């Protein structure tokens, strides 16, 4: 059966006649859920989020209800809610459309969440490159404030909470919640050690803080309106709801597609919805969840174990679009940013491009990440520029291996995983590239003691 979308979060995106005004949003039932929610007990609303089994849509996939449950409500300090709109992962572009085309859906989600956790203030930390998105959000918040949906005495409930928007400065590590909090508080975007700096206990200004992604917060009104039990039945039980898949790379119809979890396979997404590879080409590899996830060869197969102990073979194109299925295949859905590569792509050049990005974006706080990303970039550049040695292949893998598990935040793993998987799955390309370069003069440079560190 062909893959089909189920647009819940993207219900207004690219709809003819739709615009970002509050008039349009209210005419379609917008803010009704907020008006009803502020009349309900907070404990009941938080329980609905737990029942929904909603997982965060920012990449880590942590259960939202559990994250809210961890908030320290006994400290006497104000609780803050931070919306992570710092969408900087290469290959990820799903939150941008919500901000640009449907900002009031996000604002309603933020205010519903704020009421449920009794937040004193909300913040939206938006990617610095989204300059127009910043202006759109500022205008939308002003419209909502004028209608009584944001600010003082929301919907006549006596509850007050405002939203402030803060622009980043293009720093990738601000996508990590503690790095974001450090930046939002006016400091350098250094991720912090957990524990003790769990945001739910010691977050913004050392106060309890809930940090949620744009798409995650847009689910909150849906949960309050439909009920957590109903939402938990959408898609597969282990990962309910829909995911917005941002597909980029070499496909005929790149774009964003909202699909129920487990409703179709990776192959159906790329062939039925995206039109398949460009004419005369074939798929070679795919990164399923943004650049920091492990790459998959299109022709590889996996031995998957059923609950009853039997084993079956699964091709990459047959992987269902849910988090558990990708984990069984040694990778993850991350932020659902699918990057498709065809047979024209040089995998060494592709990794060199990613390595350069991570070397530039490392905050430098942790030595393994600071030095490791730099050397991975140097090694791949060296190979691409004709100075590679056969031992560089294992050296590259070794550097990546020595980053994992030795850093404060996940940027280290995010930089190492692409290198580990690319080298192990496309080693033949590295060998062939180095052999070809040596045949046309590269070896002469090495023999003359001209080994280049770059």
Secondary structure as UniProt FT lines:
FT   TURN            9..14
FT   TURN            16..17
FT   HELIX           22..27
FT   TURN            28..31
FT   HELIX           32..37
FT   TURN            38..39
FT   HELIX           42..52
FT   HELIX           64..69
FT   STRAND          80..85
FT   TURN            90..91
FT   HELIX           94..101
FT   HELIX           103..117
FT   STRAND          121..126
FT   TURN            128..129
FT   HELIX           131..146
FT   TURN            147..148
FT   HELIX           154..156
FT   STRAND          161..167
FT   HELIX           172..175
FT   HELIX           177..184
FT   TURN            185..186
FT   TURN            194..196
FT   TURN            199..201
FT   HELIX           204..206
FT   STRAND          209..213
FT   HELIX           214..226
FT   HELIX           228..232
FT   STRAND          235..236
FT   TURN            237..238
FT   STRAND          239..240
FT   STRAND          242..249
FT   STRAND          255..260
FT   TURN            261..262
FT   HELIX           266..268
FT   HELIX           269..273
FT   TURN            279..280
FT   STRAND          283..287
FT   TURN            291..292
FT   STRAND          295..297
FT   TURN            298..299
FT   STRAND          301..305
FT   TURN            307..308
FT   STRAND          311..315
FT   HELIX           316..318
FT   HELIX           323..328
FT   TURN            329..330
FT   TURN            334..335
FT   STRAND          337..342
FT   TURN            343..344
FT   HELIX           347..361
FT   HELIX           367..384
FT   TURN            385..386
FT   HELIX           391..401
FT   TURN            402..405
FT   HELIX           411..425
FT   HELIX           427..437
FT   HELIX           438..442
FT   HELIX           443..447
FT   TURN            448..449
//
